[in-house]
Amino acid sequence: MKKILYFLIAFFLTLPLVSANMVWPTFSEWMGSAMSMNIILLFAWIVVIEVFVYWIIVRRYYKKKFDLKKNILIVFLANVISMLLGFYINAAIASFIASFIESPFFFFLMLYILTVLIEWGIFFLFYRKTWNRKELLKMTALANVFSYLFLYILMVVLSI
């Protein structure tokens, strides 16, 4: 568990100022108009990555059945909602919050936590009868770490 915590801290410290899976507004702004045309493809990759992470966790760790179609729809819905809220946060309150929080690390961490909570809430609405809250929160946090890692690697590769 300590290794995961150290990895997450190092990961967050190396990220530029973005807004989690609320990252879409900042990511598309950072990459410019060329990337905005590929945003749908990137969004699809995020959904695929997160569904894959959930699939691995559910099948391998918990050894439960995994409804692929239902999970794809829920992951898609959760990411659309967090993306829309990301546009709102970037437009309405990001600069206000950033004025109080000087470190990009803490700003990003706060938005990451908000995204995980939003997506966890959506998952909880659909899976409250089959999963407990802690399990869903862990899965949501881990799935988002992998999606952020993908975007971070993509940003580094494309900026070279």
N, C-alpha and C positions, 0 to 999 in steps of 0.2 A: 504494500500500500504506500510506503514511503517513496518508492521509486516512481510510482504514478504521480504522487504529489509533487515531487521534484521535477518531473517531466512537465507537468502542467504549469508550474511556476516559470520554468525556463521557456516554455512555449509562449506563455502570455507576455513575458518580458521581451521577447524578440519580435512580437507582432507590431505592425504599424497601427495607428489609431483607426480602428474600424468598429463596426457596430454589429458584431456577432452574426447570426443568421439574419440578423438585422443588418448584416454586412452588405447586402445587395445595393442599397443606395450609395454607400461609400465605395464599394468595390467597382460599381459601374462608373461612378464619377472619377475614380482614380485611373481606371483603364481607358476612359474616354469613349468616343462614339464607336470605335471599332469593336470594343468589347460589348457595348450595349446591344449590338446585333446578335451576339452569341450568348446573351444572358439566359435565354430559354434553355439552351443546351447546358449551360453551367448549372442552372436550377435543376434540370433533369439529373445531372451527375450527382448533385447533392442528395436528391431523393434516393437515387440508387445506392449511394454510399451509406446513407442512414438506414435504409431498409436492409442492406447487407449486414450492417453492424447489429441491428435488432435480430436478424435471422440467426447470426452466429451465437448471440447471447441466449436467445430463446431455445434453440435446438441443442447447442453444445453444453451450455452451463446449466440451464434450468430443465432441459430435456422435456420440453413441452411441444405441443403442436404449434405450427406457425401458419396462419392464414395469410398467404402472400398478397392476394388481391386486397383484402381489408387493410393490411399494413401499408401497402403502397398508397392507398387512398388517404389513410390517416396521416402518414408522413407528409404527403403532398399538402394536405389541408393545414397541418401544423406549420409547415414552412411558408406557405402562402400567408397565413395570418402573422407569423413573426416577421416576414418580409414587409408586409403592409404596415405593421407597427414600427418597423425600422424606418420606413419613409417618414412616418409621423414624428418619430423621435429625432431623426436627423433634421427635419424641417422645423420642429417646434421647440424642442428642449435640449438638444445636444450641446449647443453652445452655452446655454445657461448652466447645465450640469458641468461642462468642461471648465467653466470659469471658477468653480469651487473645487474641482479635482484637477490638480496640476499634472499628475502623472498619467500618461497614456495607458500604462499598465492597469491602474485602478479604474480608469474610465472604461477600458475594454472589458475588464473583469466584471464590472457592474452590468454592462450590457449583455455579456455572455450569460450571467446569472439570470437576468431578465428573460433572455431568450429561452434558456432551459426551463425556467418556470412557466413561461407561456406554452411551450410545446409539451411540457409535462402535464399541464392542466388539460390540454386537448386530448392527450393520450389517456389521462385518467377518466375523462368523460366516456370514452369508448371501452376502456378495459377495467373499469372499477370492480366488476364482478369476478374477473379472472386473475388480476394482479393486485398486489398491495402497493401502497403509495411509494414506499422506499425502493422497491424493485423498479418501478417505472421511472422514478427520479434518477436512479443510477444508470439505467439504460439510456435515458434521454441525454444525460450529461455526457456519457461516453460516445453516443452517436454524434453529438454536436462537436466533440473534440476532434473526431475523425473528419467531419465535414470542414471544420475550420483549418485543420491541417492540410487538407486537399487544397483549399483556397489559398492558404499561405504559400504552399509550394508552387502553385500556379502563378501567384503574384511575383514570387522570387524568380521563377523561370522566365516569365514574360518581361520582367524588368531588366534582364541581362542583355 
